[in-house]
Amino acid sequence: MSSTRLSSKGQVVIPKSIRDKHHWHEGQELEVIDSEDGLMLKEKRPFKKTNIKSVAGCLPYSGKTKSLEELEAAIAQGAIESAKKDDRR
């Protein structure tokens, strides 16, 4: 466990090992969450948390509708191509 001190200006220094672990750099915006146990710092995300259902219809598809078999074949082909790329590394 690391520790730090509160400055007269209310500032704290986050130990370098923790900044490195979380990939936090100068200027990083953090959310400060106050709880009964103390404070928690979380990386402030530039966008709200979302899921695929909320964005699935953002880009309209104007092509021919694909059958389930066509989709499965395309997925299988993509997996094969990805595996070949991994083998070349």
C-alpha positions in Angstrom: 0.0 0.0 0.0 1.3 3.5 -0.9 0.7 6.7 1.0 0.8 10.4 0.2 0.3 13.7 2.0 -2.3 16.4 1.5 -0.6 19.8 0.7 -1.8 23.2 2.0 -3.5 23.7 -1.4 -5.4 20.4 -1.1 -3.3 18.6 -3.6 -1.9 15.0 -3.3 0.8 13.3 -5.4 -0.3 9.9 -6.7 2.8 7.6 -6.5 4.4 6.9 -9.9 3.9 3.2 -9.6 0.2 3.7 -9.4 0.1 6.3 -12.2 2.1 3.8 -14.4 -0.2 0.9 -13.6 -3.2 2.9 -14.6 -1.5 4.7 -17.6 -2.3 8.1 -16.1 -0.2 11.0 -17.3 0.0 14.7 -16.6 -3.4 16.3 -17.4 -5.4 13.1 -17.0 -8.9 13.9 -15.8 -10.0 11.8 -12.8 -13.4 11.5 -11.1 -13.3 11.9 -7.4 -15.9 9.6 -5.6 -16.6 10.3 -2.0 -17.7 7.4 0.2 -17.8 6.5 3.9 -14.5 4.7 3.6 -12.7 7.6 1.9 -12.1 8.8 -1.6 -11.8 6.8 -4.8 -10.2 8.1 -8.0 -11.4 6.8 -11.4 -10.3 7.7 -14.9 -12.8 10.1 -16.4 -14.0 8.6 -19.7 -14.5 10.9 -22.7 -17.7 9.2 -23.6 -20.6 7.7 -21.6 -20.5 3.9 -21.1 -22.5 2.3 -23.8 -23.3 -1.1 -25.3 -23.8 -2.6 -28.7 -27.6 -2.4 -28.6 -27.5 1.3 -28.1 -25.3 1.9 -31.2 -26.2 -1.0 -33.5 -28.5 1.1 -35.6 -26.2 4.2 -36.0 -25.0 3.3 -39.4 -27.7 2.2 -41.9 -27.0 -0.8 -44.1 -28.3 -0.4 -47.6 -27.0 -3.6 -49.2 -28.7 -6.9 -49.8 -29.8 -8.7 -46.6 -27.4 -11.6 -45.7 -28.6 -15.0 -44.8 -27.5 -16.7 -41.5 -25.4 -19.1 -43.6 -23.6 -16.2 -45.3 -22.9 -14.5 -42.0 -21.5 -17.7 -40.5 -19.3 -18.2 -43.5 -18.0 -14.7 -43.3 -17.3 -15.1 -39.6 -15.4 -18.4 -40.2 -13.4 -16.8 -43.0 -12.5 -13.9 -40.8 -11.4 -16.3 -38.0 -9.2 -18.2 -40.5 -7.6 -15.0 -41.8 -7.0 -13.8 -38.2 -5.3 -17.1 -37.3 -3.0 -16.9 -40.3 -1.9 -13.4 -39.3 -1.2 -14.6 -35.7 0.9 -17.5 -37.1 3.0 -15.0 -39.1 4.0 -13.0 -36.0 
